[in-house]
Amino acid sequence: MADMKDIVKVAVDNFHGNVENYSTAQSNELLREALIEANGGSTTLSYKNIRDGKCNGLFALIEEVLSRTVVEGLQS
C-alpha cells in the first residue's frame, strides 16, 4: 500500500476539491485501491475478517480520512 499519509492527503484534497497531482477520478481510484488493499484484497467487507484482524490498517485509514473531512464539514 502507498504511504497512508499520502493517501489521506489525496482523499482530503479531493474532498476539498483541491486535487493537485491527480484528477478527481484518479484520486477516487487511488483511494478505492488503497481500501481494497487494506481489506486484504477483497472488495467486500467481512466482519469476521475485520474482527480477526485480517484487514490490517483498514479502519486506521478510514478513521484518518473521516477525522479530517467529516469534522471539518460539520463545523463549516
C-alpha positions in Angstrom: 0.0 0.0 0.0 1.2 3.5 -0.7 2.1 5.6 2.3 -1.1 6.2 4.4 -0.1 9.9 4.9 -0.1 10.3 1.1 -3.4 8.5 0.6 -5.1 10.6 3.4 -3.8 13.8 1.7 -5.2 12.8 -1.7 -8.6 11.9 -0.1 -8.8 15.2 1.9 -7.7 17.3 -1.1 -10.3 15.5 -3.2 -12.9 16.3 -0.6 -12.0 19.9 -0.7 -11.8 19.9 -4.5 -8.1 20.8 -4.5 -6.6 17.9 -6.3 -3.1 18.7 -7.4 -1.3 15.7 -8.9 -4.4 13.6 -9.7 -7.8 14.2 -11.3 -10.8 13.6 -9.2 -11.4 10.2 -10.9 -7.7 9.2 -10.3 -7.8 10.2 -6.7 -11.1 8.3 -6.2 -9.5 5.2 -7.8 -6.3 5.6 -5.7 -8.4 5.7 -2.5 -10.5 2.7 -3.7 -7.4 0.7 -4.4 -5.9 1.6 -1.0 -9.1 0.5 0.8 -9.2 -2.8 -1.1 -5.5 -3.5 -0.3 -6.1 -2.7 3.4 -9.1 -5.0 3.2 -6.8 -7.9 2.3 -7.5 -7.5 -1.5 -11.3 -8.1 -1.1 -13.9 -5.7 -2.5 -16.4 -6.9 0.1 -16.3 -6.4 3.9 -16.4 -9.4 6.2 -17.0 -8.6 9.8 -15.2 -11.9 10.7 -12.1 -10.8 8.9 -12.2 -7.4 10.5 -12.8 -9.0 13.9 -9.9 -11.4 13.5 -7.5 -8.6 12.4 -7.1 -9.8 8.8 -7.8 -6.2 7.5 -4.7 -4.5 8.9 -4.9 -0.8 8.6 -8.4 -0.6 7.1 -10.0 1.3 10.0 -6.9 3.4 10.6 -7.2 4.7 7.0 -10.9 5.3 7.2 -10.6 6.9 10.6 -7.9 9.3 9.5 -9.8 10.4 6.4 -13.1 10.8 8.3 -11.5 12.8 11.1 -10.2 15.3 8.5 -13.3 15.6 6.4 -16.5 14.9 8.4 -15.5 17.1 11.4 -14.4 19.9 9.1 -17.7 19.6 7.1 -19.8 19.7 10.3 -18.1 22.8 11.6 -18.4 24.8 8.3 
